[in-house]
């Protein structure tokens, strides 16, 4: 007893020293900073329930029904909890099995999760068993594995050599002697005398971990007071162990002059020393289930992970720390092997490790961001997703870094197969334009193209540029200035710009062009021979209007007219009053064509642009000075469905 108490006191002193060191470190810096670490060790049985399977009453039995006991059960006096009470405060308490039973007894410790077991120490009140098996389970009792066999004669009891003669054998006779008759100890070390270089390696974890510990007390023995000289083992019958143990027959207890006066098995203390399983990534543990109370000296099972690891046992990397594959710490070198953060630019909450990416980048990075937010995409959420482009002035981690593409549906190409919406370059925002279309949003024709629409723009058939709406060729002129002058007014200080050497000074009365004078403008004439000309061309509008003013907009002209009478209208709303019409052609001198003289009333007929609600004047439009006779013919002709008869009027060029 003194020898065991000395060993036990040494174990407790080691535990206390470890706790003191851990406390001192916690006051300054964590032991896990840049180093492998492990939680303090303790008795895994403390604070937990031990169950026994007794042949007489089955206390805590997993087997049902329990047979009727032949002898009184001592559980009310010596329950299993006495094996794990404080040996210093309660040195004379023990657990005892049923009195007089010859059945196999079992002591079992069931843990709520995986733990690391380093060694087991048993202190017996009765003589130590003549045969005993210590087993563990790593799958919560579904399968069992033998840790160590204990017997007086290993070869006879279990069919294995004794480790005292053959190193590494499963069986040992060191702790199976009947003496001392009380306070004899049994010691088992999970790791052999040499131990392991790295306890966190896969080999070390395989040897150390368990979820259940089971002691099978197979054969009792009494304290030998005296032994008859003529007695030999050959004259003694064999003890039959349970069939599920799959062990050979065991010899019965040696005869003794002392009859068993107490329980065949009785244990003072069970010490299952170990710690929670954290793979070198934690120095503290919490109860396995939230809110579960932890008794004093109870070893908790859920790790408080460091090194950016996560999980009950720190067995994986944190959600955003999978740029490299998870590794346990190295218990030999102390290398912590922390997890590395993925670069997701604050647009993802988790990532995963890809071996393919790791190999393709030659072992520098393997993280792939999950579910990129803020309209980002890519392995590192480093680009904008389809239909969005980057805001160049914002940092990459801004939640507003990506903005939606704006692309004209007529001028831009549709989305690629399988995608929705318009698409643009993810960096510049440049939309993918149809042929001949330009602009960031693909909303106008490029120089040298005309006819913006759903098929793009058509090339100009001109040596230089052409009108972007009609395709008619345009020649550049020097005095391309934007003016807005009432019709009939004068352009002051412009005579020098509007005359050249050898040309006479023209009249200063404005014509339809806001840039040049009427006398300089001429157009190829077209005759209006009958009302049917209006019907054949299918003009969108036919109106009587007088010209008020003209405005050069650079790329087109805008002419204000006063509509006096609406003879026909299309989809663009028309009524009496002031409206704008848009001539789409110029002569070489910058005049609109057909010519619209100021203050003159015209019969106007032409097309319309529904999208912009514009009335257009083209080279095919009708522009004829209005006369009462013309008005009568037009009105009657339109009412009668465009009859074929000539107009009795003076024809004008259009």
C-alpha positions in Angstrom: 0.0 0.0 0.0 2.8 2.4 0.9 4.4 1.8 -2.5 1.2 2.4 -4.3 0.4 5.5 -2.3 3.8 6.8 -3.0 3.3 6.2 -6.7 -0.2 7.7 -6.6 1.0 10.8 -4.7 3.7 11.2 -7.4 1.0 11.0 -10.1 -1.1 13.6 -8.4 1.9 15.8 -7.8 2.7 15.6 -11.5 -0.9 16.6 -12.4 -0.8 19.5 -10.0 2.5 20.7 -11.3 1.1 20.6 -14.9 -1.9 22.6 -13.8 0.2 25.2 -12.1 2.4 25.5 -15.1 -0.6 25.9 -17.4 -2.0 28.5 -15.0 1.2 30.4 -15.0 1.3 30.4 -18.8 -2.3 31.5 -19.1 -1.5 34.6 -17.1 1.1 35.6 -19.7 0.7 33.9 -23.0 -0.9 30.7 -24.3 1.2 27.7 -24.5 -0.2 27.1 -28.0 1.3 30.3 -29.5 3.6 29.0 -32.2 3.9 25.6 -30.5 2.1 22.3 -30.2 0.1 22.0 -27.0 -2.1 19.7 -25.1 -4.7 20.0 -22.2 -3.8 18.8 -18.7 -4.1 15.1 -18.0 -6.4 13.6 -15.3 -8.4 10.5 -14.3 -10.9 9.8 -17.1 -13.0 7.9 -14.6 -13.4 10.8 -12.2 -16.9 12.3 -12.4 -18.2 9.4 -14.6 -20.2 6.3 -13.8 -18.6 2.9 -13.7 -20.8 0.0 -14.5 -20.2 -3.6 -13.4 -21.8 -6.9 -14.7 -22.0 -9.1 -11.6 -23.0 -12.8 -11.9 -25.1 -12.5 -8.7 -27.1 -9.3 -9.3 -25.9 -7.5 -12.4 -25.4 -4.1 -10.9 -25.5 -1.7 -13.9 -25.8 -4.8 -16.0 -26.1 -4.7 -19.8 -27.5 -8.2 -19.7 -31.1 -9.0 -19.0 -32.7 -10.6 -17.1 -30.2 -10.7 -14.3 -30.1 -14.2 -12.6 -31.3 -14.5 -9.0 -28.3 -14.0 -6.7 -27.2 -16.9 -4.6 -25.5 -14.6 -2.1 -26.1 -11.1 -1.0 -24.9 -8.4 -3.2 -22.6 -5.9 -1.5 -23.4 -3.0 -3.9 -25.2 -1.0 -1.3 -22.1 -1.1 0.9 -19.4 -1.1 -1.8 -20.7 0.5 -5.0 -18.6 1.0 -8.1 -18.4 4.7 -7.4 -15.9 3.9 -4.6 -13.3 3.0 -7.2 -13.1 6.7 -8.4 -13.5 8.6 -5.1 -10.6 10.6 -3.7 -8.0 8.0 -2.4 -6.7 10.5 0.1 -10.0 11.5 1.6 -11.5 8.0 1.4 -8.6 5.6 1.6 -10.7 2.7 3.0 -13.5 2.5 0.5 -13.7 0.0 -2.3 -16.0 -1.7 -4.7 -16.8 -5.4 -4.2 -18.4 -7.9 -6.5 -21.0 -10.5 -5.5 -19.9 -12.8 -2.7 -19.2 -16.4 -3.6 -19.7 -16.0 -7.4 -17.6 -17.9 -9.8 -18.9 -15.9 -12.8 -16.8 -13.5 -14.9 -17.0 -10.0 -13.5 -16.7 -6.8 -15.6 -15.9 -3.2 -14.8 -16.7 -0.8 -17.6 -16.0 2.9 -18.2 -18.1 4.5 -21.0 -16.9 7.9 -22.3 -19.1 10.3 -24.2 -16.5 11.0 -26.9 -12.9 10.0 -27.9 -10.1 10.5 -25.4 -6.4 9.7 -25.2 -5.5 7.1 -22.6 -1.9 6.9 -21.4 -2.0 4.4 -18.6 -4.3 2.5 -16.2 -3.5 1.8 -12.5 -5.7 -0.6 -10.3 -5.3 -1.0 -6.6 -7.1 -4.2 -5.4 -8.7 -4.8 -2.0 -8.9 -8.5 -2.8 -6.0 -10.6 -4.2 -5.4 -9.6 -7.7 -7.1 -11.8 -10.3 -5.4 -14.9 -11.5 -6.6 -14.0 -15.0 -7.8 -10.6 -16.3 -8.3 -8.9 -19.7 -8.1 -5.2 -20.3 -9.9 -4.0 -23.4 -10.8 -0.9 -25.2 -13.3 0.2 -27.8 -12.8 3.0 -30.3 -16.4 2.9 -31.6 -18.5 3.3 -28.5 -18.7 -0.4 -27.6 -19.5 -1.9 -31.0 -16.2 -3.6 -31.3 -13.5 -4.4 -28.7 -9.7 -4.7 -28.8 -7.5 -6.3 -26.2 -5.0 -3.9 -24.6 -3.3 -6.4 -22.2 -3.8 -9.8 -20.7 -2.8 -10.6 -17.2 -2.3 -14.2 -15.9 -0.1 -16.2 -13.6 0.6 -18.5 -16.5 0.1 -16.7 -19.8 0.7 -19.7 -22.0 -1.7 -21.9 -20.1 -4.4 -19.2 -19.6 -4.3 -17.4 -22.9 -2.0 -19.2 -25.2 0.5 -16.3 -25.4 4.1 -16.1 -24.1 4.9 -14.1 -21.1 6.3 -10.6 -21.9 8.8 -11.2 -19.1 10.4 -13.7 -21.5 9.3 -12.4 -24.8 9.3 -8.6 -25.2 6.1 -7.1 -26.7 3.8 -10.1 -25.9 0.2 -9.4 -25.2 0.2 -11.2 -21.9 2.2 -10.5 -18.7 2.5 -12.3 -15.3 3.9 -9.2 -13.5 0.6 -8.3 -11.8 -1.2 -11.6 -11.3 0.4 -13.0 -8.1 -2.0 -13.5 -5.2 0.5 -11.6 -3.0 0.1 -9.1 -1.6 -3.3 -10.4 -0.5 -4.5 -6.8 -0.4 -3.5 -3.5 -2.0 -1.8 -5.3 -4.8 -1.5 -3.1 -7.9 -1.9 -3.6 -11.7 -0.3 -1.1 -14.0 -0.8 -0.8 -17.8 1.0 1.7 -20.0 -0.6 2.4 -23.4 2.8 3.2 -24.9 5.7 0.9 -24.4 8.8 1.8 -22.5 10.2 3.4 -25.6 7.1 5.5 -26.2 6.4 7.3 -29.5 8.4 10.0 -31.2 5.2 11.9 -32.0 2.1 11.1 -30.1 0.0 13.2 -32.5 1.0 11.1 -35.5 -1.6 8.8 -37.0 0.2 5.9 -35.3 0.2 7.6 -32.0 -3.5 8.5 -32.2 -4.4 5.0 -33.1 -2.6 3.6 -30.0 -3.9 6.2 -27.6 -7.5 6.8 -28.3 -10.6 5.1 -26.9 -14.3 5.6 -26.2 -14.7 2.7 -23.7 -12.5 0.9 -21.3 -13.4 -2.6 -20.0 -11.8 -4.8 -17.4 -12.8 -8.5 -17.5 -12.0 -10.2 -14.2 -11.9 -13.8 -15.4 -10.5 -15.8 -12.5 -10.4 -15.0 -8.8 -7.8 -16.3 -6.4 -7.6 -16.5 -2.6 -4.8 -15.4 -0.4 -2.4 -18.4 -0.1 -1.8 -19.2 3.6 -0.4 -22.7 2.9 -0.4 -25.0 -0.1 -0.5 -28.9 0.1 2.8 -30.3 -1.2 1.2 -33.1 -3.2 -1.0 -30.7 -5.2 -0.1 -30.1 -8.8 -1.6 -28.2 -11.6 -2.2 -31.4 -13.5 -4.7 -32.6 -10.9 -6.8 -29.4 -11.0 -9.7 -28.9 -13.3 -9.8 -26.1 -15.8 -11.8 -22.8 -15.5 -14.0 -22.1 -18.5 -14.1 -18.4 -19.5 -17.1 -16.9 -21.4 -17.5 -17.9 -25.0 -17.5 -14.3 -26.3 -14.0 -13.8 -25.0 -12.7 -16.5 -27.3 -9.9 -17.5 -24.8 -8.6 -21.0 -23.9 -9.6 -22.8 -20.7 -8.1 -21.3 -17.5 -7.0 -23.3 -14.5 -9.2 -22.8 -11.3 -7.9 -21.0 -8.2 -5.1 -22.7 -6.3 -6.3 -24.6 -3.3 -5.8 -22.9 0.0 -6.5 -23.6 3.6 -8.3 -20.2 3.7 -11.9 -20.3 2.3 -13.0 -17.2 0.5 -14.7 -15.1 3.2 -15.4 -12.1 1.1 -16.1 -11.1 -2.5 -13.8 -12.7 -5.1 -13.0 -9.3 -6.6 -12.7 -6.0 -4.7 -11.0 -2.8 -6.0 -9.9 0.3 -4.0 -9.0 2.6 -6.9 -9.3 2.7 -10.7 -7.1 5.4 -12.3 -7.5 5.7 -16.1 -5.1 8.5 -16.8 -5.6 10.5 -20.0 -6.7 13.7 -21.6 -9.1 15.0 -24.3 -8.1 14.3 -27.9 -7.0 17.6 -29.5 -4.2 16.6 -31.9 -1.9 19.2 -30.4 -4.1 22.2 -31.1 -5.6 23.0 -27.7 -4.6 23.5 -24.1 -8.1 23.5 -22.6 -11.3 21.5 -22.9 -15.0 22.1 -22.1 -17.8 19.7 -21.4 -18.8 17.6 -24.4 -22.3 18.9 -24.4 -23.1 22.6 -23.9 -24.5 23.3 -20.4 -23.2 20.0 -19.1 -21.8 20.5 -15.6 -18.2 19.4 -15.1 -17.4 17.9 -11.7 -14.2 18.7 -10.0 -11.2 16.9 -11.5 -13.4 15.6 -14.3 -11.6 15.6 -17.7 -13.8 17.3 -20.2 -14.0 16.2 -23.8 -14.5 19.1 -26.2 -11.4 21.0 -27.2 -11.0 24.8 -27.2 -9.2 24.9 -30.4 -6.3 27.1 -31.4 -4.1 27.4 -34.5 -7.2 28.2 -36.5 -8.5 24.7 -36.2 -12.1 23.6 -35.4 -14.1 20.6 -34.5 -14.7 18.7 -31.3 -11.2 17.4 -31.4 -9.6 20.2 -33.5 -9.6 17.6 -36.3 -10.2 20.1 -39.1 -9.4 23.7 -40.1 -11.7 26.6 -39.4 -14.3 27.6 -42.0 -12.1 30.3 -43.6 -8.7 28.6 -43.0 -8.4 25.9 -45.6 -5.7 27.3 -47.9 -3.6 24.3 -46.9 -4.7 20.8 -45.8 -5.3 20.2 -42.1 -2.4 18.6 -40.1 -2.0 17.5 -36.5 0.7 19.3 -34.6 4.1 17.6 -34.2 4.6 16.5 -30.7 8.3 15.8 -31.2 9.4 19.1 -32.8 6.7 21.2 -31.4 5.7 22.5 -34.8 2.1 23.6 -34.5 1.1 23.2 -38.2 -1.6 25.9 -38.0 -4.3 26.3 -40.6 -3.8 29.1 -43.1 -6.5 31.6 -44.1 -7.9 31.6 -47.6 -7.7 35.0 -49.4 -11.4 35.6 -50.2 -11.2 39.4 -50.0 -13.9 39.5 -47.3 -16.5 38.2 -49.8 -16.9 34.6 -48.3 -17.4 33.1 -44.9 -15.8 29.7 -45.7 -13.5 27.9 -48.1 -12.4 24.4 -48.8 -9.1 22.8 -49.7 -8.6 21.5 -53.3 -5.8 19.0 -53.9 -6.0 19.8 -57.6 -5.5 23.5 -57.1 -2.7 22.8 -54.6 -0.8 20.7 -57.2 -1.5 23.2 -60.0 0.0 26.0 -57.9 3.0 23.9 -56.9 2.1 23.6 -53.2 1.7 27.3 -52.5 -2.1 27.6 -52.2 -5.1 25.2 -52.4 -8.0 27.2 -50.9 -11.2 27.7 -52.9 -13.7 30.2 -51.5 -17.3 29.0 -51.0 -20.4 31.0 -52.1 -18.8 34.3 -52.9 -20.9 37.2 -51.9 -21.4 40.8 -53.1 -21.7 39.7 -56.7 -18.2 38.3 -56.8 -16.9 35.1 -58.2 -13.7 33.1 -58.7 -11.5 30.9 -56.6 -10.7 33.8 -54.4 -13.8 35.9 -55.0 -11.4 38.1 -56.9 -13.6 39.0 -59.9 -17.1 40.1 -60.5 -19.7 37.5 -61.5 -21.5 37.4 -64.8 -23.5 40.6 -65.5 -21.3 42.8 -63.1 -18.1 44.7 -63.4 -15.6 46.1 -61.0 -15.7 49.7 -59.6 -12.1 50.8 -60.2 -12.1 53.3 -57.3 -13.0 50.8 -54.6 -10.8 48.4 -52.8 -11.1 44.7 -53.5 -12.7 43.9 -50.2 -15.4 46.5 -50.5 -19.0 45.0 -50.5 -19.8 47.4 -53.3 -16.9 46.5 -55.5 -19.1 45.0 -58.3 -21.8 46.9 -60.0 -24.3 45.7 -62.6 -23.5 46.0 -66.3 -25.6 48.5 -68.2 -25.8 47.3 -71.8 -28.2 48.6 -74.5 -30.3 45.5 -75.4 -30.3 46.6 -79.1 -26.6 47.2 -79.5 -25.2 44.5 -77.2 -24.8 40.8 -77.7 -27.1 38.5 -75.6 -25.7 36.6 -72.6 -23.7 33.5 -73.2 -25.4 30.1 -73.0 -26.7 29.2 -69.6 -26.5 32.8 -68.2 -29.0 35.5 -67.8 -28.9 39.2 -68.5 -26.4 41.3 -70.4 -22.7 40.8 -69.9 -19.7 43.1 -69.9 -16.0 43.0 -69.2 -15.6 42.3 -65.5 -13.0 45.0 -65.1 -13.8 47.8 -67.5 -17.5 47.4 -67.8 -17.3 47.4 -71.6 -20.4 45.6 -73.0 -20.0 43.1 -75.9 -21.3 45.1 -78.8 -22.8 44.0 -82.1 -20.9 44.7 -85.3 -20.5 48.5 -86.0 -21.8 49.5 -82.5 -19.7 51.4 -80.0 -19.8 52.9 -76.5 -19.3 51.3 -73.1 -23.0 50.4 -73.1 -23.2 49.6 -76.9 -25.7 52.4 -77.4 -24.6 54.1 -80.7 -23.0 53.5 -84.1 -19.2 53.7 -84.5 -17.9 56.4 -86.9 -18.3 55.0 -90.4 -21.4 53.0 -89.5 -25.1 53.8 -89.5 -28.6 52.3 -88.8 -28.3 51.4 -85.1 -30.6 48.5 -84.4 -31.0 44.9 -83.3 -28.5 43.6 -86.0 -25.9 46.2 -85.1 -24.8 49.1 -87.5 -24.1 48.9 -91.2 -21.0 50.3 -92.8 -21.3 53.6 -94.6 -20.9 53.5 -98.4 -19.0 56.8 -98.4 -15.4 57.9 -98.7 -15.7 59.6 -95.3 -18.5 59.5 -92.8 -22.3 59.1 -93.2 -25.4 60.1 -91.4 -25.7 57.6 -88.5 -29.5 57.5 -89.0 -29.9 57.4 -92.8 -26.5 56.3 -94.1 -26.4 59.3 -96.4 -22.8 60.6 -97.0 -21.6 63.7 -95.2 -18.8 66.0 -96.2 -17.0 68.0 -93.5 -17.1 71.7 -93.6 -15.1 74.3 -91.7 -17.8 76.3 -90.1 -19.5 73.5 -88.1 -20.8 75.6 -85.3 -23.9 75.1 -83.2 -26.3 78.1 -83.5 -29.8 78.7 -82.3 -31.1 81.8 -84.2 -34.8 82.7 -84.8 -35.9 82.3 -88.4 -35.6 85.6 -90.3 -33.0 87.1 -88.0 -29.4 87.9 -88.8 -26.1 86.3 -88.0 -23.9 89.1 -86.8 -20.1 89.2 -87.5 -20.4 86.0 -89.6 -19.9 87.6 -93.1 -16.2 86.8 -93.1 -16.8 83.2 -92.3 -19.6 82.7 -94.8 -17.9 84.1 -97.9 -14.9 83.1 -99.9 -12.8 84.8 -102.5 -14.6 84.9 -105.9 -18.0 84.4 -104.4 -20.6 87.2 -104.0 -22.0 88.1 -100.6 -25.3 86.2 -100.3 -28.6 87.5 -98.8 -28.5 87.7 -95.0 -32.0 86.3 -94.7 -31.8 82.9 -93.0 -33.2 79.8 -94.8 -33.9 76.5 -93.1 -30.2 76.0 -92.3 -29.1 77.8 -89.2 -25.6 77.9 -90.5 -25.9 79.2 -94.1 -28.1 81.3 -96.3 -30.9 80.3 -98.5 -29.3 81.2 -101.7 -26.4 78.8 -101.1 -28.7 75.8 -100.6 -30.0 73.6 -103.5 -31.5 70.2 -103.5 -32.3 67.7 -106.2 -36.0 68.2 -107.0 -38.7 65.6 -106.9 -42.2 66.0 -108.2 -45.4 65.2 -106.3 -47.7 64.1 -109.2 -50.7 62.7 -107.4 -52.1 61.9 -104.0 -51.3 58.2 -104.6 -47.6 59.2 -104.1 -48.4 59.7 -100.5 -50.2 56.3 -100.3 -47.5 54.3 -102.1 -44.7 55.5 -99.7 -46.9 54.9 -96.7 -45.9 57.9 -94.8 -46.4 57.8 -91.0 -47.6 61.4 -90.8 -49.2 64.0 -93.2 -49.5 67.5 -91.8 -49.9 71.2 -92.7 -47.2 73.2 -90.8 -45.2 76.4 -91.0 -41.5 76.6 -90.2 -40.5 78.6 -87.1 -36.8 78.0 -86.4 -33.9 75.6 -86.9 -31.1 74.4 -84.6 -27.9 72.6 -85.6 -27.1 69.9 -83.1 -23.8 68.8 -84.7 -24.9 65.3 -85.6 -28.4 66.3 -86.7 -30.7 69.3 -87.2 -33.8 70.1 -85.3 -36.5 72.3 -86.9 -39.4 73.7 -85.0 -42.7 74.0 -86.8 -46.3 75.0 -86.0 -48.7 72.3 -86.9 -51.9 73.8 -88.3 -53.7 70.7 -89.5 -53.1 66.9 -89.0 -54.2 64.9 -92.0 -52.6 61.6 -90.9 -50.7 60.4 -87.9 -48.9 57.3 -86.9 -47.8 56.1 -83.4 -46.1 59.4 -82.5 -48.8 61.6 -80.9 -49.7 64.7 -83.1 -51.9 67.7 -82.5 -52.1 71.3 -83.5 -49.4 73.4 -82.0 -45.6 73.6 -81.9 -43.6 70.4 -82.7 -40.1 69.5 -83.7 -39.2 67.7 -86.9 -35.7 66.2 -87.7 -34.2 66.6 -91.1 -31.6 63.8 -91.6 -29.6 65.2 -94.6 -27.4 68.1 -95.5 -26.1 69.4 -98.8 -22.4 70.0 -99.3 -22.9 73.5 -98.0 -24.5 72.4 -94.7 -28.2 73.0 -95.6 -31.0 70.7 -94.6 -32.5 69.0 -97.5 -35.4 69.2 -98.5 -35.3 72.9 -98.0 -37.6 74.4 -95.4 -38.0 78.2 -95.9 -38.7 80.4 -92.9 -42.3 81.6 -92.5 -43.6 79.3 -95.3 -46.5 76.8 -94.8 -45.8 73.3 -96.1 -47.5 70.0 -96.8 -45.1 67.7 -94.8 -45.2 63.9 -95.1 -42.5 61.5 -93.8 -41.5 58.6 -91.5 -41.4 58.6 -87.7 -39.0 57.1 -85.1 -41.3 55.5 -82.6 -38.6 54.8 -80.0 -37.7 58.5 -79.6 -41.1 59.8 -80.7 -39.5 61.9 -83.5 -41.0 63.0 -86.8 -38.3 62.6 -89.5 -37.7 64.5 -92.8 -35.6 62.4 -95.2 -34.8 62.7 -98.9 -37.9 60.6 -99.6 -40.2 62.9 -97.6 -42.8 65.2 -99.2 -42.1 68.9 -98.6 -44.5 71.0 -100.8 -45.5 74.6 -100.2 -49.1 74.6 -99.1 -51.9 76.1 -101.3 -55.7 76.0 -100.7 -56.1 73.9 -104.0 -53.4 71.4 -102.8 -55.1 71.1 -99.4 -58.5 70.3 -101.1 -57.0 67.6 -103.3 -55.0 66.0 -100.4 -58.0 66.0 -98.0 -60.4 64.5 -100.6 -57.8 62.0 -101.8 -57.1 60.7 -98.3 -60.8 60.5 -97.5 -61.4 58.5 -100.7 -58.5 56.1 -100.2 -55.8 57.7 -102.3 -57.4 57.9 -105.8 -55.2 58.1 -108.9 -55.6 61.7 -110.2 -53.1 64.5 -110.8 -52.7 67.4 -108.5 -53.5 70.7 -110.0 -50.8 72.6 -108.3 -47.3 73.9 -108.8 -44.7 71.2 -108.1 -41.9 71.9 -105.8 -38.6 70.1 -105.3 -38.4 67.8 -102.4 
